[in-house]
Amino acid sequence: MTSTARSAEDHHDGAPRTPQLRLVHDAVPVDVDAAADAVRALLRALGQDIDSEHLADTPRRVAAAYAELLTCGPFTLTTFPNDDRYDELVLVREVPFRSLCEHHLLPFHGVAHVGYLPAERIVGLSKLARVVEHFSRGLQVQERLTQQIADCLQSNLHARGVAVVLEAEHMCMSLRGVRAAGTRTVTSALLGLHREHPATRAEFFALAGIGR
């Protein structure tokens, strides 16, 4: 889960302070030592020789890898006044992301296309990629991840429209079950004008390269 806290817009030495949003994960920190013990027990249950020299450091490596995928530190989402009243689409295409499927603990990875129609405020472009990274850390399903990114931007930018599309390959489909290697799942979350106006929605999909 994620909690948000917006700093008050005030003045310091006569200069206005930029409103910021701090995103913070509520998740309990990963206990790497306990995770390594669990990996060791799993390897034993799977019939692997945990006394093998090749597997000696595997539990620690696996625990560290999962800790990296599940942990995202807080960051500040900085916004700025839209002084020039820019009212056209702002779009960042093909933001790479990776996450963990909560059903199989296998990775899924791909790219995100994130766009919004500014109102009173705009956001630093790199922060759009940081929002994607923030919500992709942890156990996820692609549908929820897509919606979380869109909801975060809409609730904190109060944009006239927000559009998010994720394209991802899921290892739980590629490596097991149907074994459909190379198959990509596409999900979208459209808010405001991007949901209500077909022309606005079509512009986003066209500029994002969706459907080509």
N, C-alpha and C positions, 0 to 999 in steps of 0.2 A: 504494500500500500504506500501511498505518497501523501505527505501533508504539505501545505503551502502556507507561506506567511509573507505578506506584502509589507514592505517598509513604508512608513508614512512619507508623503511628499512634503518636505519642509525646506528651510533655508539655512545655510551655514555661511557666515561671512557675506551675506547678500547674494549668494549664488544658489540657484535651485538645485536640489538633490534629485538625481534621476531615480524614478521609481524602479524598484527591482523586485523580483520574485525569487525566493530561495526554495529550491526543490530538495526535499530531504526524504530518504528512504527510512521507513519505520522498521525494516527487517532487522532481526537479531544478527549480529556479526557471525560469520562462519567460524565454527570451531574446527580449525584445520587438523589438529591432532586427532580429535574424535572422528572426523571424516576419514582420515587415513586409516584408522583402526577399522572403520566400517568397510572401506575398500579392501583391506586385507582379508576381512571375514568373507566378503563377497567373492573374492578370487578363490578362496578356499572352497566355498560352496559350489563354485563353478568347476571344481575339479582341477584347478591350476596348482602347480608346484610353487608355493609362495617362498620356499627356501632356495629357489633358483636364483642365481646371481643376476639373471636378466630381469627378474621381477622384484629384486630387493628394494629398489627405490620407487617402484611403480605406485604404491599407495600414496606416498607423499606427492608425487607428480600429479596424480589424478585429483587428489584433494585440492592442490593448489590451482589446477585448471578450473575446477568447479567453483572455487572461491572467486576466481577472476571473473567468470561468467555470471556469477550471482551477485556481485558486489558493485555498486556504483556510488561514488561519493557525491556529496551535495555540490551544487553549483548555482550560480546566480544568473537568472534570466534577465538580462538588462534590456529595457525598452527606452525609446527616445520619442520626443514629440514629433509628430508628423507635420513639421512646420510648412513644408511645401505642398501639403494637401495631396500627396500622391495617392491616387485612387485606382490604380491598375494592379494587375496580379503581380505578386512577389512569389517566385517559385524557385525552390532548390531541388534539382533533379538528382536521382541516382545516389542518394546517401547510403553508403554501405552499412549494414547492421548484421548482427548475429545474436541469437537468443537460444534458449533451451526449451524444448517442448515439455510441458508439464506432465504429459501422459506417458512419455517413454524416456525422458531425460536424455534425449538425443538432440543435437543442434538443428536449428533451421537458420538459414541465412539468405540474404538477398539485398535488395535496394529499396529505399523509400523515396517517394516524390512528395514534397510538402509545399503547399502553397496557401497564401491568404490574401484577402483584399483588405488593405489597411483602412482604419478609421482614424481615431485620434492619435494612435501611437504606432510605431514600427518597432521591430525587434532586430537586434544584431543578427546578421545572416548565419554566422557560425553557430548561434544558439539554436537555430532550427535543427541542425545536425545533433547538437547536444541533447535536445529533448528526445529525439529518436533513440540515442544511445541510452539515456536515462531510463526510459521505460522498457527497453529491450533487455536490460540486465535483470536476471531473475527467471523464474519458471513462468512461461507464458504460453498463450495460444495466439495465433496471428490475428484473429478477429478482435480480441480484446486489446492487443497492442496497438492496432490501427486506431481504434476508438479512443484510447487513452491519449495518444499523441494529439489527435484532433481536439478533444475536449480540453486538454491543457492549454493549447494555443487560444482556443475560443474564449475560455473563461478568464484568461489573463490579458489578452490583447483586445478583447471585445471587438474583434474584426467583423467586417460586413460579411465575410465568408471565409471558410477554412476548408481545404481539401487535402486529404492524405490518401495515398495509394501505396501499398506494400506489395512487392513481388518477391517471393521467397521459395527456395527449394528446401524441403523437409527431409532430413535423413531418415525419419521414421517411415517415409514412403519410398525413399531411394535405396535404402540398405536392407529393409525387411518388408514383410507383407507382400504388397503388390510389386515391390522393387521397380518402381517407375522412375528410373534415374533420369535426371534432367527436367522432370516435370516441375513447373512453377505454379504456385498458388497465388492468386491476386485478390487482395481485399481492399475495400475503399471505405472511407468515412467522409461524408460531405455535410457541411453545416452552413446555415445561412444562405446567402445568394447562390453558393455552389450547389446547394440542394434544390433551391426553389426555381432557379432560372436555367432552362436548358442551354441557352447560349453561353452563359458563364461557365457552366459545367463542361460544355464541349470545348471551350477555349482551354481550360485546365488540362483536359485529357489530351488535346492536340499538342500543347506546348510541352507536356510531360512525356510525350511519345508513347502514350498508352494506345494499344491496338494496332501499332504499326507492324 
